[in-house]
Amino acid sequence: MAPLARLPVFFALEGRRVVLAGGSDAAAWKAELIVATGAQLDIYAADTSPALAALADEAGGRIALHPRDWAPADLAGAALAIGAIEDDSEGERFAQAARAAGVPVNVVDKPAFCDFAFGAIVNRSPLVVGISTDGAAPVFGQAVRAKIESVIPQGFRHWAEAARVWRPFVAALGLGHHGRRRFWERFTRHALETPDAAPDDALRDVLLARSRAERDEEGRGSIALVGAGPGDPELLTLKAVRVLQAADVVLYDDLVAPAVLDVARREAKKTLVGKSGYRPSCKQDDINALMVSLAKQGKRVVRLKGGDPMVFGRAGEEISAARAAGLPIEVVPGISAAQGAASRVAVSLTHRDHARRLQFITAHARDGKLPVDLDWTALADKAATTVVYMPQRTWGELAGKAMAAGLDPHTPALAVFSATRPEEFRVAATVSTLKDKLAMALADKFGAASPGPCLILFGFAIGEAEDFAAARMAELGTDRAARG
């Protein structure tokens, strides 16, 4: 996990005693917040503002005003201590006294004396969202709170309350971990689909009945092949996000971007089973065996693959392994690497002025060499757009054979590395010049480092990309120089 400036925690204060030192308007704001939690608030202040006095009158006995300055003995047994204190030395003394009494302390607007901070709050209680900028940008925090307020329906408070009321009914079913999780996943889907419809007993009974019927299959695991997309986590489908957040184990490939893994359930075990071209890799049979073994232990296994799992992702072998083991398997499609690359260069792969056909091929056979069974006539078709997966070591040979079969050497070709990621890198050329131009560009920019997963797209539709405007100008200049 990335470093946290603050640990977001939520104190249960119902019926507990909280101490507040100070009688200013700032104290009133904190008092209102504390009283809303159901705490018993003791306020120590020689003078109180009208706002604080009015709040005490309205609190129905939950606020006790003590018209004197605080003393260290007042902190004994408190759940929290809050000081609305202007003077730094007095604030420091209050913080030291609270810590000596073992009480977490906050001195308003003095972070150096605080064990915890008050963040901006979105209140759909019992659903509560807290926002903190670690004191760096309170106005920004308020703006974030306003944004969240606008997208979280008010009706969610009713769903959160229903969850609290229904929890004993779910517990009474005696479900295991997965059964309980399935119940709450279905509950959540209903909440998201109908946030303003108050959940009723009829819905509760339907969900309980379904969980009761599934109880006999409680120990049965499952497998999902999930497309991680080309790298940008915002390109994940909603279903991919839902499945990742329900996973017990995520088996992921080298090509999966780290930001995508962050979407998975935090408690899920994440294991790299990378299949890396030309480098040591997990064997496919071992991946299949691990996936099946984990599912047989009753776990929800997500096999996470870059792009779309059904496009050069060996999904067929993994589906067969799951079926042979009698395990349920589902496939969640993803944005393919080809689609991601095309979106980044803003080119239609099936541009009607240039292409009547789109074809995906792999330039990498089981032995790491160029496949021997490629259809060279199809690759030479000037009315096709071709996307080549895993092309880096075999592109020169592929291009040579395709040109020998009739492919126009001037056909636009574009290499795209790490498509849709912040480090995306592209090289535009023609089929005949891409190999040399790519070698020069990679040596200049990366040296011996790897620039990430690569696709090569070629065809006259690719010439519509803006990348080729600069490439055409450069080639035009070279031709003029050669002619003198």
N, C-alpha and C positions, 0 to 999 in steps of 0.2 A: 504494500500500500504506500502511496505517496505520503510525504510528511504532512501532518495535520497541525495547523497553527493552534487549534483548540479542539478538545475532545467534546463532541456534542452529547450531552447527557441531559436527562429529564428527571428532576427531583419529584418524588411523591411526597407532598406536603399536607395532605388532608389530615386535619386534627393535630398536626405537629406545631411546635412553637418556633416562631421566627422572630429575631430581634432586629429592630430598625432604629438607628441612632440618627437624629436630625428631624427638624420640623418644617423644612422648606417645601416649595412646590416640587422640587426634584424628589424629595422623600415621598410626597403624595403620589407621584407617578409610580414609584416602586411599590408603595403600599397597595395601590389598586391592583397591581399585578399579583402580588402575593396573596391578597385576600381572595382573588378569583380562584386560587388553587384549593381553597378550603382550609388554609392554615390559620392558626391563632397567632395574631401579630401583636407583639409588645413594642410600643414606640416610646423611646426615651428622648425628650426634647424640652428644654426650658421654655421655648416659644414655638408655637405651631402656626403655620400659614392657614388662612381661611379655607383653602382647598383641602388641606389635611384634616382640619377640624370637621368639615362637612362630611368627608369620607368616613371618619370615625363614627359620626352620628348615624350614617346610613348602613353601617356594617353589621348592625344587629348583634353586638357583643363580640364579634370576631376581632375587633381592635381594642386594645387596652392602652390608653394614653397615660404616660407617666410624666408629669410636668417637672422634670429635672434632667440633668445631664446623665449620660450613661455611666456605669461603673463596671469594672471587670467581672464582678460577681453576677451581673445581669446576663452574662453570656452562657452561664452554666446550663447545660442541657438543651441548648438551642439547636435546631436543625440547620439553620443558616443565620449569618450575621450580615447585615447591610448597613453601610454608613453613608449617609448623605452629608458629608463633612467637607467644608471648603478648605480649612487649614491643613496643609500637608503634614505638619508634625502631629496634629491631632488624628488625622487619617491613618498615619503610620502606627500611632499608639493603639488605635482601635483594631487595626489589622493584626498587630502583634498579640493583643489580648485575646482576640478570637482564635488565632492559631494555637495559643497556649491552652485554650479551653477545648481544642480539637474541633472547632467549628469552621466550616468553609466560609470565606469572607469575600464580600465585594464592597469596595469603596467607590462610590459613584464618580465616574470620569477620572479615576486615578488608577490606570491599569497596573502600575507597579505594586499596588497594595491589594490586588485582586487574585483570589484563587479561582474564581469563575466569572463569566461575563454574561450580561443580559443581551441577547440578540434580538433582531426584529422577529416578530411572531405572526404567523398565519394561523388563525384560530378557527378550526372546525371541530372543536373538542367533542369526543376524545381524540380526534385526529389533530395533532398540533405540529406545525412546521417551524423550526427555529433557523434563523439565518445569522451568521456571524462573519464579519470581515476582520476579526481580531483587533477591532478598534481603528483599523487603518482608514476605512472609508464608510462612516455611518450613513452618509447620504446615498451612497451606492447600495448599501445593504437595504435601505428603505425602498429604493427603486426596484431591487430584486424582489422584495416582499410584495410590492404592488403588482409586479408581473405575475408572481405565483398566485396572488389573490384573484387575478383575472382569469386564471385557467383552472382553478380548483373549485368545482361547483359547491354552493352552499349546502346542497343536499348530501354531500359526503359526510356531514356530521351525523346524519341519521343512519347511514351505513356503518360508520365507525361505532355508533352506539349499539346498533343491532349486533355487531360482531362481539361486543362485550356481553350482551345478554344471551346470545346463542352459544357462547363458548362452553358452558356446562352441558348443553345438549350434545355437542360434538364429543366432549370428553366421555359422556355416558355410553357412546357407541363402542368404546374400547378399541379404536382404530390405532394402527401403528403410525409411524412418522409419515409415510407416503400417503396413507389414507387421509390423515388430517390435512396434509398439504393439498391434496386434490380437492377436498371440500372447500378450503379457503381460496383456492384458485378459481373454482366455479363461482363462489361468492363474489370474488373480486371482478370477474368478468361481468356479472350482472350489475355490479356497482358502476363499472365504467360505461356499460351500455345504456343504463337507465339511472343516471346519478340523481335525478330529481324525483324519482319514484320511491316513496318510502318503503323499505323492505317489510314484508308482513309475515305472519305465521305460516301462510300457505306456501310461500317460497321456501321458508325454513324447512318445512316438512318434506317438500320435493327434494331439496338438496340432501337432507338427512337420509331419505329413502334410497337415493342413488348411492350414497356412500355405504349404506347398510348392505345393499345388493352386491357391492364390489368387495366386501370385506374378505371373502374367501380368496381373492386374488391379491391380497395385501402384500405378500412377499415376492410378487412377480415384478421383475424389472422391465426396462424397455430401452430401446435404442432410437435415437433420432439423428439422421444425417442432416446437418444444418449448413446452409450456405452463409459464409461470413462476408460475402461481397468482396470487392477488390481492395478494400482497406479502410475507407472512410466509414467510421461507425454509424454515421447518420444514414448510410445506405442500407443498413440492416432492415429487413422487413419487421413489421410489428409482431408477426408470429415467431420469427427468429428470436426476438427480444424476449418474448414470453417463455419460449422453450429454454433459452439460456438461463433465465431467472428461476426456472424450476429444476435445473440440473443438479445432480449429486456429483457427477464427474464430467469433466470436459476434456476430451482427447483432441488436441488441436495440432494443425500442421504448421510447418515453418512459415508458410505464406500468410498466416493469419496475423493481422496487425495487432500489436499490444492493446491499442485503444478498444478493439472489439472485445478482447478478453475482459476488460473492465466492466462490460455490460452484464457478464454472467453473475449468477448468485455468488455473493462474497464467500459463502461457506463451501461452495463447490470445490472439489479437488481438481486442479488444472494440470494436465500432464502433456508435455510435448511429445508427440509421436511423429516428428518431422520426417518427411520424405524429401530430401534435398538432392537435387541433381548434382552428380559428380562429387558428392561428399558422403561420408558415412551416414546411413539412414536406418530407420526401423524397417524391418522386412514387413511386407504386407500381411503375410500369414501371422506374424506376431501381433500386429495391430488387430487383426480379426479376432485372434484368440483372447487378447486382453479385453476387447470390447464385449465379447460374449461372456467372458468370465465375470466381469463387473456387473453386467445385467443379470446374470444368474444369481448374484448375491442380493438381488432386489433393488439395485440402484438404477436411477434414471441416467443413462449414459448419452451424452451429446458428442457425436463425432463432428467436429467443427472443421470445415474445409474452406479455403480461400475461394472466392468467386461463387460459382454454383456447383453443388456437389455432383451434379449429373453431367458436367462438362469436364472431361479429362480428370476426374477426381477418384477413379477406381471405385465408384459407388457400387457398381455391379457386383464386385467381389464381396463387399461388406454386406450388401443386401442378402446375397446368397448365404453368407455365414450366419446371419441372424435368423433367416428362415430355417436353415438346417438345424439350428439350436431350438427352434420353436418359440422364438422371442418376437414380440411385436416390434415393428419398425416403421417409422414414418420418415418422410423426406420433406424438408423445409427448403424450398428453392431460394437462391440468392441472386443478386445482381452479378452477372458474369464479369470476368475480367475484361472481356471484349466490350461489353456494354459500358463498363466503367471508363475504359480508355476512350471509346467513341464519344462519351458524354463530355470528357475533359477537352477533347479537341473540337467538339461541336461539329461532328461530321455524321451524316446519315450513312450507315454502312450499306443501305439499299437505295441510295440516291437514284431516282428513276432516270436521270440523264446518263448514268454511268454503269449501273449494276442491275442485273436481273436475277442475280444469285448471290448468296452469302454462304461461305464455307469455312468451317473450323477444322484445322489439322494440328497434329502434334509433330514436332520435328525431333522427337526424342523417343526411340524405341526402348524395349526392355534392356538391351545391351548398351544403351547410352548413345547409340549411333543413329543416323538418319534412317527412318523406316524404309524398308525396301519395297513396300506395296503402295506407295503414294500414286495417285492418279495424275500423271504429269499433264495429260491433255486438259483435265479440269483446272489444274493450276495455271495453265497458260491461257485460259479463257479471259479475253480482255473485258468481257462483260460481267466478271465476277469480282466480288470483294473477298479476300482471303485473310483470315486471322490465324497466325501461327503461334502456337503455344510452345514454350520451352525451346526457343530457337537459337540461343546464344552460340553454342558450339558448332552447330550444323548449318547455320544460315548460309554461309558461303557456298557449301555444296548444294543446298536446296535451291538457291537462286541460280546457280550455274546450270543445274539440270532442268529447271523450269524454263530458263531462257533457251536452252538447247531444244526444248519441246515446243518453242514458239512464243514464249512470254516476251512481250515488248520490254527491252532493257530500260526504257524511259518510264515505265510504270511507277507511279509514286509509291514510296514505301516509308513507313513510319515506325520506328522502334519506340516503345513506351515502357519505361521502368517505373515500378511502384505507383501504378495508376491510381488516382484519387487521393493519394497520401500527400502530406506536406512536402515530402522529399521527391515528388514526382519529377522525372527527367525524360526528355524526349529528343530524338534525333530524326530529322527529316532528310530524305534523299530519294534516289531512285533504286529500283531493284538492283541495277548494275553497280551503283556507287555506295550502297548502304554499308556493305561490309567494311570497306576502308574508312569511311566517314565515321562509322560507329567505333571502330578501334581507336581512332584518333581522339574522338570526343571522350571516350571512357578513360583513356590513359591520361588525358589532360585534366579531367574533373575528379576521377576517383583513384587513379593509380592502381594499386593492387586490391583495393577494397571492392566489395560487391555493392552494386547500386540497387539491388533488390530485384523482385520478380519482373520478368520481361515478356512483352508481347511484341510481335511485328505484324503490322497490318499493311497489306498492299492491294492495289487496285486503283482504277482511275477515280473512283468515288473518294478515295483518301486524299487526292489532290485538292479537294475543296477545303482542307484544313488550313488555317491561317499559318501554320508552321511552314507551309510550302511557299508562301509569298516571299519570305526571307530567303528560303533555299533557292527559289527561282532567280531572285535578284543576284545572289552570290554566284550561281552557275553562269548567268548571263555576263557578269563581270569577268569571270574566268575565260569565257569564250572570246570576249572582246580583246582581252589581254593576249590570248593565244594568237589572234589574227593580227595583232600589232596595231 
